[in-house]
Structures are given as structure tokens and as C-alpha cells.
Amino acid sequence: MVLEPKFADYGAINSTGDAQQHNTSHAFLSPHSIISLPPLQDDEQSPTTSKGTAMTQGDLYQRQPLLPSNGKSDRWVQGNRPESHQEYYTAEDELENQEANGVIKINMPPPIREEPRYPQERWKTLIAGVILFFTFILTLTSLAFVHEREPDRNVTGPLPDIFLDNVPAFDWGLDVSEYMIMVSVTSSMVALVLHKHRFIVLRRVFLITSLLYLYRAITMFVTVLPVSSKTYYCSPKSNDTSPYEILKRVVILFSGMGLSINGKHTYCGDYMYSGHTVILVVSYLFISEYTPKKMYLLHWLYLLMAAVGVFMVLLGHGHYTLDVIVAYYITTRIFWTYHTLAHNTFLKQKSPTNYLGREWWFCLFLYFEGNITGPVPRQWPHWPLPWPRRSIKK
């Protein structure tokens, strides 16, 4: 290492300001030739070199170490030898350098950020559709049995009802309600298919509707109410509940999708609770939940359609007022309970304080919603087919 002496006066020891008074050999001192200075005595005027001559500012500069000596604890640099360099810094190095550096470095792993997952799981949607199909068939089978147990309308009239007793029957009201059901169901299904996470939304539609159909099949079977309308046509009883007769009725009802507007729904007894109200309310709830909030006009339109459709059912004396109230209550409770469980991950575990986990269908819910880790975003519309999107991108 070649060092150049400095003769600038920093206000220190015996500065002369004349560079020629010093020995130029000081400029070629090596680091190994540097010696430490003896402490100054009280009677000494200035430091001296080993030869007894007065030490100049250049001598003092050359005698100071340029870098601190490397101790044994310094594992990073040990001279200029590349073989002494360590590739990794270990925990032992941290403990050894604690006194030298005064800083302890602790390597922390980066935090794991859990993003919500929305797997399509198409086979689960298909299973949910199969469940819906069987519960719908079960409801039609229950109606086929109930028709034979229906009280004779010539003997037992309609039950007292605050609305039916004060509003005359308009048969066209039931037809208007069913037309509104067709429009509501068709448009809502098209809207939900355009959702980005359509398979998740559709299986929720299938499961919630399946639960409602299952409850309806049970309630209409256990208690048979008299016909609510005096003008609605009911097929004559055959006093036959053989499997063939029940199957024939189920096929007829299924061909008309449970609607009376096409002349297929001529079996009476399905009053508790109103299936018309269930479909109208479910359509509104799913549209308001999965379409953007800025489309509030569409939400109000479906709400108005549901309210008018229910009123038309009562106007045509197709159901008792109690049927409508119970249908609204059960539909909204199941919808809100299901989505509360689906939107909160901590509720997907059974615990003594999670009373929602005591629903009998909770295990079924976990199977279909176990991999969904958050509320489904309102990403709508999203074209479901690949070829138009690819054409537009190109």
C-alpha cells in the first residue's frame, strides 16, 4: 500500500507548513512499520520519533491505523484472502458480533398473506343440481299424495282468512303471478350465469332452493288445508295411491313445472307454504346479493316484481295469507343464515358458541362451501363463453 504524507496544519503537533523539512521516506511506509506512540510526559514539548527527532504532523498521520484491526470475531473480512470469506451469515456469527457491533440481526420469514379463494368446483355444482331435482320431485310426490287427502270442498269451505274474506277472488291474478314468476326466474338465471363466479352462485341457488322445497314437501304433507279458492279447478279424486298412479301424477306436474297456467297443475293441497312466494323472493334475494350495488334500480325492480307477484297470488285466492307469510319468513331465514355462514370463515367450524353450526344441513354446507374463504365479490357481468371474448381481445 502506498501512502502519501500530508503536511497540512490541522492545529495539531508541531506543524511547520514546510513540506521540504520532512523526510520523503515517510511517504513509503508500510502498515507493518507503524509503531504506537508513547504517552506524553509533563515535561515533553512534543512527541519524538524513535531516533529522538521531533515528530512532525506527517509522521503522526502515517502512524495512525487507516482501518481498525480485524478481531477474531469478525467473520466477514479477514485480510484480503478470499478463502476466509463466508457465504452465509449464521446464528453463531450474530452472537459473536453482538459485542463488536452492538446489533443483533434476526432473520424473520415474510408474512404469509392469505388471499380469498373462489374455486369453481363444477362437480359440486352438478351435485347441487341433482339434489335440487330430487327435492323438486319429492315435492311433487307429496302433492300427489296430498290430493287424495284433501277435504271435500262441498263439505269444508276455505278457512277464515283476513284477506280472502274481504277481497273477492280474481282468477286472472294467479295467472299474472305465474307470468311474473317465469320472467323473474328466467332473467335472474341469465344474470347469475353472467357472474364471474357463476358456479359458486348457481350451486348456492340450487342448495337453498332444495332446502325450501324439502321443507315445503314436509309441511304440505303433515297438515292438509282446505282449498282456499271456491273457483279453482281441482281434478277428481281417484281413491288410488298406487305407485303407478302417483308416478303418473308426478310426470304430469313435472311437465308443467308446477305451474297452473299451462293446465297441468290440477291437483290441490299444496298450501302450506306458498311456492309462488318462495320463487319470487329467492329471485330477488340473489339478484340483490350478486349484482353490483350501483344497479339499485334493478334491485328495486325485482323487489317490486316479488311484491306484486305475491299480491296477485292472494288476489286470485291461490294461497292463504298465512302461506305467504310463512314462505317469506322461511325463505329469508335460510338465505341469510346460509350466507352468514358462507361469508365468515370462523363460523365454518363447530364450537359450543357457534349455534348456527347446529343446523341439520351444516355438514352438507361444509362440503359445498368449505373451500370458499370469503364473500363472493360482485364481479358482474362476465361472459361465460370463451370464443366471443377471444375475438374481442384480438
PyMOL commands that set and color helices and strands:
alter all, ss='L'
color gray80, all
select helices_A, chain A and resi 19-21+24-28+31-33+57-63+82-84+91-96+98-101+122-149+171-193+198-222+243-255+275-290+296-315+321-343+345-348+355-358+362-369+386-393
alter helices_A, ss='H'
color red, helices_A
deselect
rebuild
show_as cartoon
